Amino acid sequence: MKTVKMVLDKSYVVAPVDKRVYGSFIEHLGRAVYGGIYQPGHPEADADGFRKDVIELVKELDVPVIRYPGGNFVSNFVWEDSVGPLKDRKARLELAWRSLEPNTFGLGEFSKWCDNVNAQIMMAVNLGTRGITDACNLLEYCNHPSGTKYSDLRREHGVEQPYDIKLWCLGNEMDGEWQLGRKTMDEYGRLSQETGKAMKLIDPSIELVSCGSSFMGMPTFPQWEATTLDYNYDYVDYISLHQYYGNLNDDSSDYLAQSDDMEEFIHTVISACDFVKAKKRSKKKINLSFDEWNVWFHSKAEEDNITQRHPWQIAPPLLEDHYTFEDALMVGLMMITLLKHADRVKIACLAQLVNVIAPIMTDEKLGAWKQTIYYPFLHTSKYGRGVVLHTPVKCPEHETKEHGAVKDVVSVAVFNEEMEEVTVFAVNRNLQEAVKMEADIRSFEGYEAVEKIEMKADNLKARNSLQQETVKPVSVKDVRIEAGMVETVLKAASWNVVRLKKK
């Protein structure tokens, strides 16, 4: 049997894990809001129309921050339509997804829902069809205490205390040809610079996220990052990264190798940030907000059919990917990749949270259920709090069609000193062979194995549904510790969580 060897030492730390790396995303898109988190009249709806079954599943994931209200939606968002008495709100044509937005759920409702799931809001401003004035007005409405036009308007709407939103996105995917109000590098650089300057005059305590290129394959990448940061560097705190993967060629081995592309994406963006830092002789470091990431490819044909042939529906079933077991492995690989870069990736948003390319799905008449990708995110959120360890690894490889030789096992270790726990997250992406894992833990004297969680399916295409949870984790007892060494077997094509705790 092949063997992967690693060393875990509490003295070698990459960085603390920012809990916001376990963030997510709710966009006014498809059934994410209407029929997802909000469905008045449903048997599970509370007095506010929030689905209690969804709230419980979200609370289990322990999501600390949720990006809102888009996404592409934000580039045509008129925030004033989403606040105030429901009787005064009017429906609008939503151009990004060619849907009808009724505006019966808006900022106030979302804030109350976030309180229910113990999450903070990551708010996006419209720099597509709007600009500086509207961003400042929205910030005043949200964060200023009272005595001004928009803060008093909030109070008139029944919200006495400010929402006090601390994290703000300066637009969304502004170099994308699909984006309303698309900008050139220089246009966005100047607009984000002046918007950021104005917003921080209103509330210096906020943090701002500058738009990076829409994804790694954009022709503007990475010059966009270098050019736009050259303008707004003094005002922003993070730059965004967006990336989705999929098994379009039905080559599972090469599909799982795509996490290596994500690794390269992160390295390149860090290089662009640090280039601008050096150019400006700045002491300030720009960190990364990977605020859209997931698997997305199953629903593309249906998405095109609805938006092109059946537009202007309220909450049509858009982007409803039904995930397979191999998609869960891919999500695990992406989560591990984010954690490995805890020194620079401080925020990340799994896109999205409910129904729309999401770990949670709902039936409009019945209940809610967990997709396969729910579990790797759950496990990392639950056990991946602490500091990421720098873990030297010697690993065997296998060949792939497009990526060449790749490592069989991708892993990361997180040490929670307060809980006296260390957890190894590992995906064996070799589809044919099991791999023995040997970890030197002499630095963790007196630690014992308390649990090994494993997720494995005989069929890589297996899916979960409301009726049957085919793919789910199990506890296995095959971890052995002797003479400061941990040994266990990582089965072919498997997600693994090895938890050690001091006796």
PyMOL commands that set and color helices and strands:
alter all, ss='L'
color gray80, all
select helices_A, chain A and resi 19-22+52-61+72-76+79-82+86-88+107-116+132-143+149-156+185-202+223-232+252-256+259-279+300-309+325-340+374-383
alter helices_A, ss='H'
color red, helices_A
select strands_A, chain A and resi 2-7+13-16+23-25+65-68+92-94+99-101+120-125+167-170+207-210+238-245+287-295+345-350+360-362+368-370+387-389+393-394+397-400+404-407+409-416+421-428+435-440+447-455+474-475+480-482+485-490+494-502
alter strands_A, ss='S'
color yellow, strands_A
deselect
rebuild
show_as cartoon
